[in-house]
């Protein structure tokens, strides 16, 4: 096992001025873009964020396919590699309630360029219109479809999976579903700052003002995704409680200033106890969405995750 917790990453003296500056700009900027909780409704939050943001970058090489799922089709955004080593099945963040695969092209292009993989990002159904398990079912359906069709459709049948925030939750829960009966379906898992316990870990409960993701906003997102609070310790919703044995290698990345830091640290310990090959990347002072920060410490962490992906994509 390769995960190791270095206490020095939690030393405030290790936090650079560049990271602190990004955190301040991120929290302040989001507060001015309609990021206020509770919002009038999920559609109102989506509209406010869309109105405040510039038009999303669209990759000239990207295309969208659909995967049939009974009464609906699931859009999947494809960013291809010229000679793919594997396919990265990606789940976007957004609290299960906002965001889309089509708004991720710039980040997905970086993954393609850094790892040699083709990326397939799932445009799963959003809550509250489609609460649990709709979005997770979509992610599972696409992943299982890719196990059967990726070799013919995308040039390789080797699959890795991952995501950010709520997308990390969906990616891990999808992996747990798939490996139950297809143990060799996935070659690696990459998870950025995920929610792994929607009953709330201590760092979630202690996240007051000054955090991008506060206790109040987390509670609102959880109400959208799982309206029945009595179900929130279900391992299919809170994978921190799952039987983690049999998973492929996992890399976890989080910042120490993220309200979800405990989720990653606790999950790393449980993965190691389950015998899962685990790598842990921790950014001193990193906030939620630290991977978007154009500062060296954050981009070094992104490069470490990409190196993990490239290694396991190549086998």
C-alpha positions, -999 to 999 in steps of 0.1 A, spaced: 0 0 0 13 34 -9 -9 59 10 9 79 37 -4 107 58 23 134 63 13 156 93 33 185 79 7 191 51 -17 203 79 8 228 92 -5 263 85 30 275 79 31 253 48 2 272 31 15 296 4 2 331 -2 -7 320 -37 -30 293 -23 -46 317 2 -51 342 -25 -69 317 -48 -91 306 -19 -102 341 -11 -109 349 -48 -128 316 -52 -151 321 -22 -156 358 -29 -162 352 -66 -188 324 -61 -206 346 -35 -211 371 -63 -224 346 -88 -256 335 -72 -239 309 -49 -262 315 -19 -280 290 3 -307 281 5 -315 292 -31 -351 296 -42 -349 263 -60 -324 241 -79 -335 255 -113 -330 291 -99 -295 282 -87 -286 267 -121 -300 299 -139 -280 322 -116 -247 304 -120 -252 302 -158 -260 339 -161 -229 348 -141 -204 325 -159 -189 330 -194 -200 306 -221 -183 272 -216 -153 263 -237 -163 237 -264 -135 213 -275 -132 212 -313 -125 174 -310 -154 167 -286 -186 149 -295 -216 136 -276 -229 101 -279 -260 86 -262 -263 54 -242 -298 39 -241 -313 33 -207 -348 21 -210 -371 51 -209 -344 77 -216 -310 81 -233 -279 92 -214 -256 118 -231 -219 110 -228 -193 137 -237 -164 122 -256 -130 139 -258 -108 115 -278 -71 106 -276 -54 99 -309 -42 65 -298 -60 59 -265 -43 38 -238 -77 35 -219 -110 52 -215 -115 74 -184 -152 73 -173 -157 107 -158 -185 121 -135 -187 158 -131 -193 176 -97 -221 199 -87 -238 184 -56 -258 160 -78 -279 191 -86 -259 214 -110 -233 211 -137 -231 191 -169 -206 170 -189 -207 196 -217 -192 222 -193 -161 202 -186 -143 202 -220 -112 222 -209 -105 200 -179 -112 169 -199 -88 180 -227 -61 183 -200 -67 147 -189 -65 135 -225 -32 154 -231 -17 143 -197 -27 107 -196 -32 95 -232 -67 83 -224 -99 91 -242 -124 107 -217 -161 98 -216 -180 122 -192 -215 111 -181 -243 137 -183 -263 119 -156 -297 131 -145 -298 158 -118 -316 161 -85 -341 172 -72 -360 164 -104 -342 130 -104 -331 122 -69 -311 91 -58 -307 66 -74 -313 82 -108 -280 99 -114 -261 69 -100 -281 45 -121 -271 65 -152 -234 64 -142 -236 26 -137 -255 21 -170 -229 40 -190 -200 23 -173 -214 -12 -180 -222 -1 -216 -186 9 -220 -173 -24 -207 -191 -40 -236 -187 -13 -263 -156 8 -256 -132 -14 -275 -152 -11 -307 -165 25 -303 -135 42 -286 -105 21 -296 -98 4 -262 -117 -17 -237 -95 -7 -207 -115 15 -183 -106 38 -154 -132 59 -135 -132 91 -115 -147 125 -108 -147 156 -85 -168 163 -55 -203 147 -59 -188 132 -91 -162 115 -70 -191 101 -49 -208 88 -80 -176 74 -95 -168 54 -63 -204 42 -59 -205 32 -95 -172 13 -92 -185 -6 -61 -216 -16 -81 -197 -27 -111 -169 -47 -94 -194 -68 -75 -199 -89 -106 -172 -76 -130 -141 -77 -107 -117 -68 -136 -138 -42 -153 -119 -12 -139 -81 -6 -138 -80 25 -115 -101 51 -97 -92 88 -94 -112 109 -69 -109 146 -61 -124 160 -29 -155 138 -28 -185 136 -5 -182 100 9 -205 104 40 -237 124 35 -246 120 72 -217 145 75 -181 139 87 -168 163 114 -151 187 89 -184 190 71 -203 198 103 -177 224 113 -176 243 80 -190 278 87 -185 310 68 -153 313 48 -156 279 32 -167 275 -4 -188 245 6 -204 252 40 -224 230 63 -255 248 52 -249 243 15 -240 206 20 -273 201 39 -292 217 10 -275 195 -16 -281 164 4 -318 173 7 -320 175 -31 -302 142 -37 -315 121 -8 -348 137 5 -352 107 29 -325 115 55 -329 81 71 -313 65 41 -281 86 41 -259 60 57 -267 35 29 -233 25 14 -248 31 -20 -251 68 -10 -223 72 16 -196 49 3 -174 55 34 -196 27 49 -192 3 20 -173 -30 18 -143 -16 -1 -126 -50 -8 -118 -58 -44 -115 -23 -57 -87 -15 -82 -60 10 -73 -73 44 -61 -58 79 -59 -75 104 -36 -68 142 -38 -80 169 -14 -69 202 2 -66 207 39 -89 238 38 -117 218 22 -148 212 42 -147 176 28 -112 169 40 -123 143 65 -142 124 39 -109 118 20 -88 111 50 -113 86 65 -118 69 31 -80 65 26 -78 47 59 -107 24 51 -93 16 16 -59 7 32 -77 -16 57 -95 -33 28 -62 -40 11 -67 -15 -18 -36 0 -34 -42 36 -24 -23 69 -31 -31 101 -12 -24 136 -25 -30 164 0 -26 201 -8 -17 224 22 -44 250 24 -62 237 -7 -99 246 -10 -126 227 -28 -119 229 -65 -82 234 -58 -74 217 -91 -86 249 -109 -60 270 -91 -31 282 -114 -6 279 -86 23 255 -83 12 235 -53 -22 228 -68 -10 219 -102 17 196 -88 -12 177 -71 -31 176 -104 0 163 -121 3 135 -95 -32 124 -101 -26 125 -139 6 104 -134 -14 78 -115 -40 77 -143 -13 74 -170 4 46 -152 -27 25 -147 -40 33 -182 -9 19 -196 -12 -12 -174 
